[in-house]
Structure formats: C-alpha cells, structure tokens
Amino acid sequence: MKKAIIGKKLGMTQLFDERGNVVPVTAVEAGPCVVTQVKTVENDGYKAFQYGFGEVRAKSLNKPMAGHFKKNDVAPKKVLREFRLEGEANVGDLIKADVFAVGDAVDVAGVSKGKGTAGVIKRWNFSRLKETHGTGPVHRHAGSQGACSSPSRVFKGTKGAGRMGCERVTVQNLQIVKVDAENNIIAIKGAIPGPKGGIVMIADSVKA
C-alpha cells in the first residue's frame, strides 16, 4: 500500500550517517493525521482518502466545514488534504510518522516561498545587459520581446517580470534519513519547498 502524510516544515539541520558523513536534512513534524473522509468510485467517481492535520477550535469553522466534521464524527482539523492511495482505511484511523521507515523514497509537495514582484534576472535567470557604451539605466531590463510590424505584439507566455514564488512545488525522490515516532518527526535528506512552518505533503515516490 502506498503511504502519505501531512506535515509542517520545521527547518533544516544536519545528521551524521554510519560512516561519519554529514547529511543535510529537513525536519518535518509529520502527523498525527486522522482520516476524515473516504471517497469511493461509487459515490465520488474515484477512490481517495482525506486526511486532517493540526488542531483548530470548533468556533473558528464555518458552517459547511463544521457540518463536514460532524457528519463523519471526527474532531475538527485545521488542514485537509486528499491522497489517491491504494489499500483500505476507515474514517477515524490515525496516521503517524512511523508509517514511513528509514530509507524510503518520497515525494514532498508544498507551496514555495513568495518573493513578490521580481525582475527577469531574478525570476528567469536572464543575463544583464552591458553597463557601458550608452546602454543607459536598463542593464537589468528584459530587452526587446516582440517584432516591429509583424505580428506587432508580444506573444503570450513570453518570460517577463512579475510575481515570483508562492506556487505549488513537488520535489521528487528524496530519502528519509530518520524517523522519530515518539515526537512525530521525520528527517528528509535535502531541501523541501516552503518556509518554516509551511504545510507539506509527503507521499511514496512515484518514480522510485
């Protein structure tokens, strides 16, 4: 059965392997998650499990969300995510960090850090123009982006300045280095998307 869990990024640190090599890792508070809904092919057209993570006060919920938790008779959760997994699970089942083991290959999805409005050099790694011989105060501009008379416009999708970051990003084939089931901590080798405190989804790697 494929496995998945919701977690909160705590930050990066380093561990030492059995050979004494330094391994950079990201610590994630993974779970505990509760199954808040089971979707079936008969009722919903596809099979999936909805997980809930994080505590939230009941009075902070709107009526549709309060009704959703009441219908399934589970405690309110702050974050809900859906995973299309094989196998069976029931509403109310608890998913903890020890669902994964050391050495497992996982994909981690999250929302990247927002950078605000950025120019083309920072956003798309453009090269800057020369700073001499009359280039003027435009060394970091994009340069010419369209033809003159035909088609007299800039094509859609052309790279330019604009909002950068704050997008869903998935990093594939990362390795789990350590699992602390008692404290619900998973250490994943390398960097994962998002800021400290950001919500991430950890699932079995699709390419492993």
URTA-V758115 format. One record per pair of residues at least 24 apart in sequence whose ideal C-beta (glycine too) atoms are under 6 Angstrom apart, sorted by the first residue. I is the first residue (numbers start at 1). J is the second residue. D is the distance in whole Angstrom. If there is no record, write none. Layout:
# URTA-V758115
i=<I,I>
j=<J,J>
d=<D,D>
This chain:
# URTA-V758115
i=<1,1,2,2,2,3,3,4,4,5,5,5,5,5,6,6,6,6,6,6,7,7,9,9,9,9,11,15,23,23,25,25,25,26,26,27,27,28,29,30,30,30,31,31,31,31,32,32,33,34,34,35,35,35,36,36,37,38,48,48,49,49,49,50,50,51,52,52,53,54,54,79,81,97,97,97,97,98,100,100,102,102,104,105,105,105,106,106,106,107,107,107,107,108,108,108,108,108,109,109,110,110,110,110,111,111,112,112,112,112,113,113,114,114,115,115,117,118,119,120,123,124,169,172,173,173>
j=<86,87,85,86,204,99,204,83,203,30,31,33,95,202,33,51,53,79,81,201,200,202,194,196,198,200,196,177,177,189,177,187,189,188,192,185,187,186,184,97,184,186,95,96,97,184,94,96,95,74,94,89,91,93,72,74,72,91,82,84,83,85,89,80,82,81,77,80,79,78,79,199,201,179,181,184,186,181,176,179,176,179,176,173,205,208,174,202,205,170,172,203,205,171,174,192,200,202,170,201,193,194,198,200,168,194,165,167,169,193,165,195,165,166,164,165,163,164,161,161,164,159,193,207,205,207>
d=<6,3,5,6,5,5,5,4,4,5,5,6,6,5,5,5,4,6,5,6,5,6,5,6,5,6,5,6,6,6,5,4,6,5,5,6,6,5,6,4,6,4,6,5,5,5,5,5,4,6,6,5,5,4,6,5,6,6,5,5,6,6,5,6,5,6,3,5,5,3,5,6,6,6,5,5,5,4,5,6,6,6,5,6,4,4,6,5,6,6,5,6,5,5,6,4,5,5,4,5,4,4,6,4,6,6,5,5,5,5,5,5,4,4,4,4,6,4,5,6,5,5,4,6,5,6>
